[in-house]
């Protein structure tokens, strides 16, 4: 039966999910486990959604490099598959319950665990929003330390640990996204959904994909624009997002955020195109050639958009377009509108949560 002290520790770990400082919260969670359970070594690992690598977000007695190297080996073993399919974390003490998966008889225990002086360990698979997001591993030099009650205690805090370790859980906060709107992380390897967000529709639009690639190639921080899809216009913001370098280098994705909208100021789609090209510095003649219009028609569009936006001049209208993201750029001139600067780590100058920082 769990003691009052252990129940209190589990409660405190659950409350840590409210903390915005993920670095501190992950470390505190391991400290709480160390007070509630015997442990000499512990590691809390998240799965980088872009690379699939396990990245240490907090550790006791493990360096990040050692923990991540061991995890890379462990995930290729049958014992990892045993961990993933169990709701209650298995331990070395309890592996006799499954004769086909006796960890103590395997090479990983013989070559990695026992030489370190460890005689018991338990490993839990961390999930958040239905996704596998990481691992928690506790180890001790005391044999038989992790009995059924210890395993159940760890199982009780796994939902909280999953929320802390999920590297996508705070992505929206990191980039200052509004609470409403759909969002996705998009990389060359595919798209990653964010917890609590609908998938961004524009990210799957084949016509939009060249813009994503062009934005990523600029190395810029943010871009705001307007985009039509299936009869609906969307305000779209693109953010450069860099996850932990892990074992093979940094993984860079584009965070796509969208909200449905009406075209601002009552602009027509054609007026938006003209305004976007004017903002690049193109003359009326150049705009006419690019859009297969007459210079007179372009002049009329300019007059209409000036009247609708209340701008006193072409220069004022283009400044308004850049400032408010009233743009529908093409990949060729997208770089003119990308916001640069900031910290360069995807944080827009805000503090980066620990699980998105390079391991030290």
N, C-alpha and C positions, 0 to 999 in steps of 0.2 A: 504494500500500500504506500502511495506517495506521501511523504511527510509534508507538514505545513510549510516548511522551508522550501521544499522543491516546488510546491504549488505556487508559492509567492514568486519564485524565480521565473517560472513559466509565465506568470501574469506580467511580470516586468518586461520579459522579452516580447510579449505581445504588444505592449505599449510602445516599444521602440519603433514600431512601424509608423508611428506618427511623426517621428523625428525627420527633419529635413536634411540634417547632416548625416548622410549615409555612412561616411567613414567612421564617425564616432559610434553610431548605432550598431554597426556590425561588430566592432571591437567590444562594445558593452555586452552584446548578446553572447559572445564567447566567454566573457568574464562571468556572466550570470550562470552559464552552463558549468563553468569551472567551480563555482560555489555549490552547485546543486548535484554534481556528479564527479566522480574521480576522473581526472585526466592529467596527463603529462604533456601531450601534444594535441593540437586541434587545428583544423583548417576549414574555413568557409569559402567555398569556390562558387563563382558564377560562370555560366556558359556564355561566351561572347556570341551574340546572335548573328554576327556576320561571318565569323571564322569557325565557330563551333568549338573553340578551345576553352578549356577550363582555366579561369583566372582567379587567383587568390584575392579575396576582398578583405579578409582578416585572418590572422593566424596566431597561435600560441606555440612557440617552439619550432615553427616551420618558417624558413625563408620562402618568399614567393617563388623563387626559381625551383627550389626543391619540391615544394607542394605541387606546382604545375607540372613538373617532370614526372612525378609519381602518378598524378591524375591522368596524364597522357598515356602512361602504361596501363593503369588500372582499367580504363574504359575499354580496353581491348580484351579483357578477361571475361570468363563466364560469370565471375562473382559480381562484376558490375551489372550484368543483365539481371542477376538475382536481386541486387539492390533496387534496381529501377522498378521491378514488378511487385515489390512488397510495400504495403502501407506502413507496416511497423519495421523500422530499420533493423536489419540483421546484425548480429554481433558474432565475434569469434566464440564467445561463451555458449551461444545458442545454436551454432551451426550443426550440431548433432541432430537437430530437428529435420534437417534436409540432407540425408546421406549422399545425395548426388552432387551437393555443392559445398562439401566440407573445406572451408577456406584454409583451415590449419594444415591440411594435407597438400595444399597447392604450392606452386613455385613462388607466387607473389609473397606469401607469408614467409616461406623459407629464405628468399633472397632479399626481401625488402623490409618486412616487418620484424621478424625475429632478430636479425642482426642489429637492429636499432634498440634492442632491449625491451621491446613492447610485447606484452603477453595477452592483451585484450584490446579490442577496437570495435567500434560500430559505425556504420555508414548509412546515411539517409539521403534519398533522392529528393531534391527540392523542386516544388512545382508552384507556379503562380498563374492564375487565370487559365488553368488547364494545360499549361506548357511546362516542360522540364527545363528548369533554369539554373540548376547547380547541384552541388553536393555539400554535405556536412560530414566531417570525419572526426571522431574523437578516439584517442588512443591512450592507453595507460600501461604502466609496467606491472600493475597488479593483475594476476590471473583471475578470471571469473568475476571481474568487477561489473560487467554489463549484463545483468540478468534481465528477466522479462520486465520488471518494473522500470529499470533504467531505459530499456528500449521504448517503453510506452511513454515515459517522460519526454524523450527526444521526439517521438512521434507527435506529441501534443504541441510542440513548438515549431514543427516543420513548416506549417503554413506561414507563420510570422517570418521565419528564416528565409522562406521562398520569396516573400514580398521584399525583404531587405536585399537579397542577392540578385533579384531580377534586374539586369542592366537596362531594361527598357522602361522600368516602372516610373522613373523620374525624368524621362527624356523630355516630356512636355514642359516640366518645370525648368529644366536646364536651359531651354531656349525661350522661355517666357511665353509659351503658347496660351491663348485664351482657353477657358474650359470647354467651350463649344467647338464643334468642327471635327472633321475626320482627319486622320493622320496616319502615315506609314513611314517606315525607314526603308529606303530603296538603295540597293547596292548592285554591283554586277552579278553577284551570286543569287540575287532574288530580293523579295520584299518581306519585311518583318512587320507584323501587326503590333500596335502598342496597346497595353492594357487599358480597358475602359474607353477605347476609341474605335469608331468604325473605320474601316479601311478607306484610304483616300482613293477616290475613283479616278482622278486624273492620272495617278501614278501608273495605272494599267492601260492608259490610252496610248496607242502606238504613235500617234502624231505628237504626243507630249514627250515621249521618251528621248528624242534628240535634244530637247531643252534640258532634261535632267543631265544627260551626258555633257552637254556644253557647260552647264553650271558647274558640275564637278570639276571639269578641266580648268576652269578659271581659278580655282583655289580660293574663291571668295567666301564671304561669311553668310550673306543673306541676299535673297532676291524676292521682290514682291511683284505680282502680275495678275492679270485677268485671263481666264481661259474658258472657252465654251465646250460643253460636252453634252450630247443628247438633248439639245434644246435648253440647257441650263448654263448660266454663267457662274463661275466660281472665282472668289478671291483666293489666290494661292500664294503661299510663302514657302520658299525653299531655304533650308538651313544646312550648312556643312556640319556634319556630325562625325566626330572621331571617337572610336572606342579604345579601350586599353590596347597598347602594343602587344601584350601577351608574349607568345614565343616566337612569332614569325614576323613581327612588325605591325604598325598601326593599320586598323581597318577603318576605311572612310566610307560613309554613306551619306545620302541626302535625305534629310527629314522633310517630308512633304505634308503641309497642312492646308486644308481647304474648307471654305464655307460657301454655301450657295448665296448668290447675290443678284441684284439687278444691276445693269450697267449704270455706273454713277453719272449724275448730272443729266440723265436722259440721253447720253451719247449713243449713237448708232454704232454697230460693229465696224462699219467703214470709217466713221469718224475716229474710232479708237485706233484703227490701223494708221490713219493719217497722223494722229497725234503721236503715236509711238515713233513713227519714222521722223517726224519733225523733231522729236526729242533727241534723235541721234545726230541732228545737225543737217539732215538732208534738205535740199532746196525743194521748192514746189515742183520744179522740172524733174528732179530726180525721183521724187515721190510719184509723180504722174507716170514716169517710165516703169517704175517698179510695180505699180498697181494697175498698169494698163488703163490709165485714166487720162483725160485731157488736163492741162495745167489750169484751165478755167474751173473744171470740176474740183480739183484739189483746192483752189483758192476759195471756192464756195464752202467746202468742208471746213477749211480753216476758220472762215468767218462764223460758221454755225457753232463750232466747238468753242470759239472764244465767247460767243454770246451765252452758250449753255453753262460754261464754267465760270463766267464772270471775270475772266482774265482780261487784262487791259492790252496785252500784247502776246505775240507768238512766244516770246521768251518766257513770259509769266506762265503761259499755259503749259509749256514744256517743263518748267520747274515744278509746277503743280503735279504733272504726270509722274515725274520721278519721285517727288516727295511722298505721294499717296499711292504709288504703285498702279497708276492708271495706264497700264502698259500691256500690250500683247506682243512681246518681242519674238524675233526669230532667232535660231541658234547663231546666225552670223553676226548679229549686233547685240546679243544678250550681254556680253561682257561690259558694255558701256553702262549698264544699270545695276551691276552687282555691287553690293555694299562690302567693303573690305575692312581690314583692321581688326580690332578686338584682340583677344588673347591667342587666337589661332588654334584653340583646342576644342572648338565647338561650343564654348560656354557663354559666348557673347559677353565676356568679361566677368561673369558670375563664377562663384566657386564651383569647381567640378567635383561631383560626388566621387568617393574613393573608388567605387567599382568601375569608374570610367577613367581612372588615372593609371599611368604606367606603374607597374609594381616596383617597389624599391628593394 
